Amino acid sequence: MTDETAREAERSPGDGPGAHGRRDDSGPRGWRTATEAALYGPGGFYRRPEGPAGHFRTSVHASPLFAQAVARLLCRVDEALGRPPALDFVDMGAGRGELVTGVLAALPAGVAARVRAYAVELAGRPAGLDERITWLDTPPAAVTGLLFANEWLDNVPVDVAEVDPAGVPRLVLVTDDGSERVGEPVSGADADWLARWWALPAEEGLRAEIGLPRDLAWMSVVDRVVRGLAVAVDYAHTVDTRPPFGTLTGFREGRETAPVPDGSCDITAHVALDACAAAPTAHAPSETPGQTARTACDTTRTTAGAARALLSARLLTQRAALHALGITGARPPLALASTDPTAYVRALAGAGEAAELTAPGGLGDFGWLVQPVGIPDPLV
């Protein structure tokens, strides 16, 4: 998660009141602060032993085909980099290491032997995890390879704005039991972000999630890629499809529920991926949470003293991305059922899993933000 989040969660889970306990600071506060504590603080949701897989199903959990597709993408990045002696794979928001484990298993032996695998997550290292995987609470300082953030940005906490009767967007304040009221008008950089990326009409009750922290979080991890590719995969919307009342919600034990910031449920909101895509070149040099000051220009950055080329980012659907990586959901030829029934059954099961990963109205509609750094886009 974010570096700021890591510092917030330096205390062990046992130091706090527990997942359902009350905190001393449970009075009304912005959704960003409340979510930060509920998800990542002592006893927070993402500190619990069952991990995200105990509460919701991502593409990683839906089928091993997803990890196989990411492994193929890593091989394409490797090819574009000229097969370096060390090839980095960084799994942001790694949960319990399911994706990075699957990617290592799917790689050709010659590539796997050169891979430095990193899982970035605040929870402790799971028992029995492949010893080749380095477990970190912040991403490596310099990455040459693929940084993959699957459903990470949607859990970077954000504030919520709501339009008051006078047509003014105000911050929504929330208590630990989920009760809300509006606070001060949105101002400063948050107001600028709303004006640029999620302009709210002057109609009482309209809401928006202020995505600036996600822009900065994405910018901070892209800054660590010296050469290679950064990819973010998430529920997403763009400026022409913003939902009028926002998307803030909760998940508990596989079911959607009201978002309550007491540590008992996941709290998530869809991501303005178009704003994140623009962030690495749109923001002036500044100090982001947990980061030192950055030096930026439109097309190049300097990382660890080496100039790097930041190419244009691209947005596409998961359906299109996985199709480009050979995951189509096409049924096997019926003739295979006669010549090799066992192979036909296996292929049919794989086609069903691929269809779920690429389904319109489902996982196939996830957004992929693809940011090449110093290499051509491997998904073109």
RAZI-V202882 format. One record per run of one state. SS is the DSSP state (alpha for helix, beta for strand, coil for the rest). FROM is the first residue (numbers start at 0). TO is the last residue. Records with the same first field share a line. If there is no record, write none. Layout:
# RAZI-V202882
SS=FROM-TO / FROM-TO
This chain:
# RAZI-V202882
coil=0-1 / 8-11 / 15-27 / 40-43 / 47-50 / 54-57 / 62-62 / 80-85 / 92-96 / 106-107 / 112-113 / 120-131 / 136-141 / 150-151 / 155-157 / 163-167 / 174-178 / 185-186 / 197-205 / 210-210 / 222-223 / 234-234 / 237-243 / 245-247 / 252-253 / 257-264 / 268-269 / 282-294 / 296-298 / 303-304 / 310-312 / 324-333 / 339-339 / 358-361 / 365-365 / 373-379
alpha=2-7 / 12-14 / 30-39 / 44-46 / 51-53 / 58-61 / 63-79 / 97-105 / 108-111 / 152-154 / 187-196 / 211-221 / 272-281 / 317-323 / 334-338 / 340-357 / 362-364
beta=28-29 / 86-91 / 114-119 / 132-135 / 142-149 / 158-162 / 168-173 / 179-184 / 206-209 / 224-233 / 235-236 / 244-244 / 248-251 / 254-256 / 265-267 / 270-271 / 295-295 / 299-302 / 305-309 / 313-316 / 366-372
